[in-house]
């Protein structure tokens, strides 16, 4: 009888060990997707998944999903810290934006829900709106995460926003670098509810042929550096600062727009920018370092030279 009980205990221990091992193996720090993959696979390098949604549940918090080859990898709800890399060279991940949002960032799970960092890199968001097909609303809908970093991505043919920032009462930081926005209704629309605020760092981006540019609607603090804003068709402007918002614009070209920058209840600070061939270069009164260049605008607009140059 004692021998039988010992055998049962050993068997139970073995089963528990196996269960814990399986649980530990269920999520990996790095997973892979491929156009020829299968979401039933473990998302390993040799057995990749087919979609981002299939891979994220098998990727540990703070881990990374990489694309092995060019393909459409679908929409995604991001609820934890993660890196999504669409790849370069042999891999480039494209997503056709459906009639809602492509990626929703809302980090509510995991041990780092309150300080989660989400990185989206080398991705193409195409709303496909110039045909009878899809008509994408938002490329990325940023609802909650301590930091969202968007790097080397393309946004095209979107009926609402390239990136929508709607943080509510939780503050967050959005960094956008080396991206292209073409034929979108609004490049970025940003809102937060006081005392929360949205911080945007917008660097080395190119935007052409769209309606509204960076629209800091409420409680947004943005810095724009080394960017090109061309051919924006809305009176909202290429850059807009609404109530409770402050936008710094440095070393950027603002060309061929209905309105260049729009001071709409907030503050816009200008240093070393070029305003050429706009309808109205500045709507409202912007703060200036007295080192901006104006030529060929129907109306240059007003500045107050209160930025101290030392």
Secondary structure in CASP SS format (residue, H / E / C, confidence):
PFRMAT SS
TARGET T0000
AUTHOR 0000-0000-0000
METHOD secondary structure of the structure
MODEL  1
X C 1.00
X H 1.00
X H 1.00
X H 1.00
X H 1.00
X H 1.00
X H 1.00
X H 1.00
X H 1.00
X H 1.00
X H 1.00
X H 1.00
X H 1.00
X H 1.00
X H 1.00
X H 1.00
X H 1.00
X H 1.00
X H 1.00
X H 1.00
X H 1.00
X H 1.00
X H 1.00
X H 1.00
X H 1.00
X C 1.00
X C 1.00
X E 1.00
X E 1.00
X E 1.00
X E 1.00
X E 1.00
X E 1.00
X C 1.00
X C 1.00
X C 1.00
X C 1.00
X C 1.00
X C 1.00
X C 1.00
X C 1.00
X C 1.00
X C 1.00
X C 1.00
X C 1.00
X C 1.00
X C 1.00
X C 1.00
X E 1.00
X C 1.00
X C 1.00
X H 1.00
X H 1.00
X H 1.00
X H 1.00
X H 1.00
X C 1.00
X C 1.00
X E 1.00
X E 1.00
X E 1.00
X E 1.00
X E 1.00
X E 1.00
X E 1.00
X E 1.00
X E 1.00
X C 1.00
X C 1.00
X C 1.00
X E 1.00
X E 1.00
X C 1.00
X C 1.00
X C 1.00
X E 1.00
X E 1.00
X E 1.00
X C 1.00
X C 1.00
X C 1.00
X E 1.00
X E 1.00
X E 1.00
X E 1.00
X C 1.00
X C 1.00
X C 1.00
X C 1.00
X C 1.00
X C 1.00
X C 1.00
X E 1.00
X E 1.00
X E 1.00
X E 1.00
X C 1.00
X C 1.00
X C 1.00
X C 1.00
X E 1.00
X E 1.00
X E 1.00
X E 1.00
X E 1.00
X E 1.00
X C 1.00
X C 1.00
X C 1.00
X C 1.00
X C 1.00
X C 1.00
X C 1.00
X C 1.00
X C 1.00
X C 1.00
X E 1.00
X E 1.00
X E 1.00
X E 1.00
X E 1.00
X C 1.00
X E 1.00
X E 1.00
X E 1.00
X E 1.00
X C 1.00
X C 1.00
X C 1.00
X C 1.00
X C 1.00
X C 1.00
X C 1.00
X C 1.00
X C 1.00
X E 1.00
X E 1.00
X E 1.00
X E 1.00
X E 1.00
X E 1.00
X E 1.00
X E 1.00
X E 1.00
X C 1.00
X C 1.00
X E 1.00
X E 1.00
X E 1.00
X E 1.00
X E 1.00
X C 1.00
X C 1.00
X E 1.00
X E 1.00
X E 1.00
X E 1.00
X E 1.00
X E 1.00
X E 1.00
X E 1.00
X E 1.00
X E 1.00
X E 1.00
X E 1.00
X E 1.00
X C 1.00
X C 1.00
X C 1.00
X C 1.00
X C 1.00
X E 1.00
X E 1.00
X E 1.00
X E 1.00
X E 1.00
X E 1.00
X C 1.00
X C 1.00
X E 1.00
X E 1.00
X E 1.00
X E 1.00
X E 1.00
X E 1.00
X E 1.00
X E 1.00
X E 1.00
X E 1.00
X E 1.00
X E 1.00
X C 1.00
X C 1.00
X C 1.00
X C 1.00
X C 1.00
X C 1.00
X E 1.00
X E 1.00
X E 1.00
X E 1.00
X E 1.00
X E 1.00
X C 1.00
X C 1.00
X E 1.00
X E 1.00
X E 1.00
X C 1.00
X C 1.00
X C 1.00
X E 1.00
X E 1.00
X E 1.00
X E 1.00
X E 1.00
X E 1.00
X E 1.00
X C 1.00
X E 1.00
X E 1.00
X E 1.00
X E 1.00
X E 1.00
X E 1.00
X C 1.00
X C 1.00
X E 1.00
X E 1.00
X E 1.00
X C 1.00
X C 1.00
X C 1.00
X C 1.00
X C 1.00
X C 1.00
X C 1.00
X C 1.00
X E 1.00
X E 1.00
X E 1.00
X C 1.00
X C 1.00
X C 1.00
X C 1.00
X E 1.00
X E 1.00
X E 1.00
X E 1.00
X E 1.00
X C 1.00
X C 1.00
X E 1.00
X E 1.00
X E 1.00
X C 1.00
X C 1.00
X C 1.00
X E 1.00
X E 1.00
X E 1.00
X E 1.00
X E 1.00
X C 1.00
X C 1.00
X C 1.00
X E 1.00
X E 1.00
X E 1.00
X E 1.00
X E 1.00
X C 1.00
X C 1.00
X E 1.00
X E 1.00
X E 1.00
X C 1.00
X C 1.00
X C 1.00
X E 1.00
X E 1.00
X E 1.00
X E 1.00
X C 1.00
X E 1.00
X E 1.00
X E 1.00
X E 1.00
X C 1.00
X C 1.00
X C 1.00
X C 1.00
X E 1.00
X E 1.00
X E 1.00
X C 1.00
X C 1.00
X C 1.00
X E 1.00
X C 1.00
X C 1.00
X E 1.00
X E 1.00
X E 1.00
X C 1.00
X C 1.00
X C 1.00
X C 1.00
X C 1.00
X C 1.00
END
